[in-house]
C-alpha cells in the first residue's frame, strides 16, 4: 500500500466535548485536536452515545447531538468550515448519492443535506429513532430502534 498525500490519516470522533483527532494508520500516531465547538454543559454527548461521523475527500461531517447541528470540517484546514442546524439531535451521518444523510433520533427522521451549500434539502419522517445510517445501491439504509 502506497503512502498517501497529507493529510494522510483518518479523523475519528472522541466521546466528549466536540473534538476530532487525526489518526495516521501508517505511523500509528495521533495528531492534534481539531476543536469543532463547545457542547452545552451537561450535554448528552458525554453519555455513551454511539454516534458516527462520515468523510469523503477532505470533508468530514460531524453530528453535534445536543447542539442540534452537523459540523462540516475541512481535513485540509483542520477546522470547522460550516454548520448545518437541524431540528432534531443528529447522531449518525453517511455520505452517498451526492448528499450528506443525517439520522435524527429525537425527531425520528433522516435529513438530506446538500454538501456544497449546507442546505437541508428535505426531512424524511421514518417513525422510529434512527441508530445507524448507510448509503448503498442507490438507497439510504437506516437501522431503527
N, C-alpha and C positions, 0 to 999 in steps of 0.2 A: 504494500500500500504506500503510495507516494505522499510526500509532505504537502499539506495544503497551504494556501496563502493566508496571511493574517487577516482577521482574527481566525485562528486555527481551531480553537476549542469549541465546546458546546456550552450554552448557557443553561443553567438549571435553577429552579426555584429553591429558595431557602424558606423553611417554615418560620414565620415571624414577620417582623415589620418590613415588608416590601423591599426586598433586596434580591439581586441576582448575583451569581458568581460564575465566571467562565472557568470551565474545566478543560484542560488540554489533554486529550487522550493519548497523545504521543509522548509527552514528557511526564505525565501523571502529576502535573502541577495545577494549583488552584489560583486563579487570578484575583485581582482586587474586586471589591464590592461595587456593583452598579446600583446606586440608590434610585429606586423608582417611585419614591414618595412615601409619606407617612400614612399609616392607618389611624383610625380613631382609637383613643385609649380604650382598652378592654375589648379590642376587636376580636371577632370570631376567628381571624386569621391565625391567632395564637393557639387555637384548638387543633385537634388532629383532623383537619380537613384534607381531603385527597384531591386537591385542585391541580390542574395541569396547565402548562404553557405550550405554545406552538411556535415553530420558527420555519421560515422559508427564506432562502437567500440571506440577507443581512437584517431581516425584520424579525423581531421576536414580539409576540403578543402575550401579555401577562394579565390574568384576571386579578382584579382588586376586589375581593369578595365584599368586604364591609364598606368600601368606598363607592360601590355601585358603578364601577368603571372598568374599562380594559385599557391597559397602557400599551402603547406602541413604542418599543425600544429599538434603537439602532445599534446593532452589534459593532458597526464601524466607529460610531461616536461614543459608544458605551454610555448612552443617555436616553431618557425619555424624549421622544420627538412628537408624541401625540397622545391624547387621552380621549376615549370614547365613553360618554356617560350612558349607562344602561338603566332600565327601570328596576331590574332585579339585582341579585347579588351573583355576579358571574363567578364560576368556579372551574370551568373546563373549556378549553379552546382547541379548535382544529382549523387547518388551512386546506382548502381544496376548492376546485371549480372556480378559481379566481376570486374567492371570497374568504373572509375570516368568519368562522362559525363559533358562537359562544353559547354555552349552556348556562341558563339562569335557574338554579334550583328553587329559589323562593318565588319566582314569577312563573314557574313551571312552563318555561318557554325556551326556544332557541332563537338567538338573534343572528341575523346575517349582516355582516359589516363589509362595506366596500373599502378595501385596504388603502387605495390611493387617496381617498378623501376622508376616511374615518367616519363616514356617514352610516347610520343604521338603515339598511335597505328595507328590511321587514322583520317583524317579530312573529314567530310561529308558535302558537299555543300547542303544547303536547299533552297537557292534562296530568302530568306527573313530573316530579323533580328529576331533571337530567343529572346523572352521575358521571357520565363519560360521553365523549363525542368523537367521531371519526368520519372521514370522507373517503369513499371508495366506490368504484364502478358507477360514477355519476349520481351517487346518492349520499345524503348525510345520515349517518347511523348514530343512534342515541341509546344509551343504557339508562333505564329509569328505575326508580325505587318501586 
